[in-house]
Amino acid sequence: MVAIEGALRREVVPELDRVCKAITGPMCLDLANVTIADDAGLAALRVLSDMGAAIAGASPYLRMRLDEKP
């Protein structure tokens, strides 16, 4: 499981990508402690989800933003 905390902004997307690429097997992204996500952060989460990552703990607002078409 990859726990993401705080702001998921463009500046941290490369680190998220690096961590996720190192994972073998099923991946789950714990978003319970994400306080905000910009467009780049949302795009990264969508890509990871499309690649099979499970999303857990997302707030209703964050879930709604993830489900929006970019």
C-alpha positions in Angstrom: 0.0 0.0 0.0 1.2 3.5 -0.8 -0.1 6.1 1.7 -0.2 9.6 0.3 -0.4 12.5 2.8 -0.9 16.2 2.4 -1.0 18.0 -0.9 -0.6 16.0 -4.1 0.8 18.6 -6.4 2.8 18.7 -9.6 6.0 18.9 -7.6 5.5 15.5 -5.9 4.2 13.6 -8.9 7.7 12.4 -9.9 8.2 11.0 -6.4 4.9 9.2 -6.5 5.8 7.7 -9.9 9.1 6.6 -8.6 7.6 4.9 -5.6 4.8 3.2 -7.6 7.2 1.9 -10.3 9.2 0.1 -7.5 6.1 -1.9 -6.4 5.6 -5.4 -7.8 2.2 -7.0 -7.6 -1.1 -5.4 -6.8 -1.0 -1.7 -5.7 -3.3 0.2 -3.4 -3.2 3.9 -3.0 -4.4 5.1 0.4 -5.7 8.7 -0.1 -7.2 9.1 3.4 -4.8 11.8 4.3 -4.7 13.7 1.0 -5.7 17.3 1.8 -5.7 18.7 -1.8 -4.7 17.5 -5.3 -4.0 19.8 -8.2 -4.7 18.8 -11.9 -1.3 17.1 -12.2 -1.9 15.1 -9.0 -5.3 14.0 -10.2 -4.0 13.1 -13.6 -1.3 10.9 -12.0 -3.9 9.2 -9.8 -6.0 8.5 -12.9 -3.1 7.0 -14.8 -2.2 4.7 -11.8 -5.9 3.7 -11.5 -6.1 2.9 -15.2 -3.0 0.7 -14.7 -4.8 -1.3 -12.1 -4.0 0.5 -8.8 -6.8 0.3 -6.3 -7.8 3.6 -4.6 -8.7 3.6 -0.9 -9.7 6.2 1.6 -10.5 9.0 -0.9 -12.8 11.7 0.4 -16.1 12.1 -1.5 -14.8 15.3 -3.0 -11.6 13.7 -4.2 -13.5 10.7 -5.5 -15.7 13.0 -7.5 -12.7 14.9 -8.9 -11.1 11.5 -9.9 -14.2 10.5 -11.7 -14.4 13.7 -13.7 -13.3 13.5 -17.3 -10.1 15.6 -17.8 
